[in-house]
Amino acid sequence: MLVKNSVTLILQTADRTRKARVTLPRKMQISDIVKTSRKRWSLGFGVNYQIANISTGRQLHPEEMLSIENVQDGDTLVLQPMPTHGTNEPSS
């Protein structure tokens, strides 16, 4: 079986206000998708994001690539804001 060097998928924000059908190289890292999406969609830089493949129910790690084991043509990836805990402010 011949494996394509690219994958076509749906990328969307968790609130579904932004959505795009994209074709990306399989060697692209998840962290690069997050960085490009934040810039293209003008998402806040005060928030960290993660990506989940909702077609498989799997959270994708930033260092992972769009390998055939992680993503298939037609899958939907969701850019989700990551919760932050606590603050760096000193208590009074």
C-alpha positions as CSV (number, residue, x, y, z in Angstrom):
1,M,0.0,0.0,0.0
2,L,1.4,3.4,-1.0
3,V,1.2,6.0,1.8
4,K,0.6,9.6,0.7
5,N,3.0,12.3,1.9
6,S,0.0,14.5,2.9
7,V,-3.3,14.2,4.7
8,T,-6.5,16.1,4.1
9,L,-8.5,16.9,7.2
10,I,-10.8,19.3,9.0
11,L,-9.3,21.7,11.5
12,Q,-11.6,23.6,13.8
13,T,-11.7,25.5,17.1
14,A,-13.4,23.9,20.0
15,D,-16.2,26.5,19.8
16,R,-16.6,25.8,16.1
17,T,-16.3,29.5,15.2
18,R,-13.4,28.7,12.9
19,K,-13.1,25.7,10.6
20,A,-11.0,24.8,7.6
21,R,-10.5,21.9,5.3
22,V,-6.7,21.6,4.9
23,T,-4.1,19.4,3.3
24,L,-1.0,19.2,5.4
25,P,2.3,17.2,5.0
26,R,2.5,14.1,7.2
27,K,5.8,15.3,8.6
28,M,4.2,18.3,10.1
29,Q,4.3,18.4,13.9
30,I,1.2,19.1,16.0
31,S,3.0,22.1,17.6
32,D,3.4,23.6,14.2
33,I,-0.3,23.3,13.5
34,V,-1.1,25.0,16.8
35,K,1.3,27.9,16.0
36,T,0.0,28.3,12.4
37,S,-3.6,28.2,13.5
38,R,-3.1,30.8,16.3
39,K,-1.5,33.2,13.8
40,R,-4.0,32.6,10.9
41,W,-7.1,32.8,13.1
42,S,-5.7,35.5,15.4
43,L,-6.2,33.5,18.5
44,G,-5.0,34.9,21.8
45,F,-1.4,34.3,22.8
46,G,-2.3,34.3,26.6
47,V,-3.8,30.9,26.2
48,N,-2.1,27.5,25.5
49,Y,-3.8,25.2,23.0
50,Q,-3.8,21.5,22.4
51,I,-5.2,19.4,19.5
52,A,-7.5,16.4,19.8
53,N,-8.5,14.1,17.0
54,I,-12.2,13.8,17.6
55,S,-12.5,11.1,14.9
56,T,-10.5,8.8,17.2
57,G,-11.0,10.5,20.6
58,R,-7.2,10.8,21.0
59,Q,-5.3,13.8,22.3
60,L,-2.3,14.5,20.1
61,H,1.0,15.5,21.7
62,P,2.9,18.6,20.4
63,E,5.9,16.6,19.2
64,E,3.8,14.1,17.3
65,M,3.5,14.3,13.5
66,L,0.5,13.7,11.3
67,S,1.5,10.1,10.8
68,I,-0.9,7.5,9.5
69,E,-1.1,6.1,13.0
70,N,-2.3,9.4,14.3
71,V,-4.4,10.9,11.6
72,Q,-6.4,9.6,8.5
73,D,-7.8,11.5,5.6
74,G,-11.2,13.0,6.6
75,D,-10.4,13.1,10.3
76,T,-11.4,16.2,12.3
77,L,-8.8,17.9,14.6
78,V,-10.0,20.3,17.2
79,L,-7.9,23.1,18.6
80,Q,-8.8,23.3,22.3
81,P,-7.7,25.9,24.9
82,M,-5.8,24.2,27.7
83,P,-6.9,25.0,31.2
84,T,-4.4,26.8,33.4
85,H,-4.3,26.4,37.2
86,G,-3.4,29.0,39.7
87,T,-1.8,32.4,39.3
88,N,1.7,33.8,39.9
89,E,0.3,36.6,42.0
90,P,1.5,36.7,45.6
91,S,-1.2,36.4,48.3
92,S,-1.9,39.4,50.5
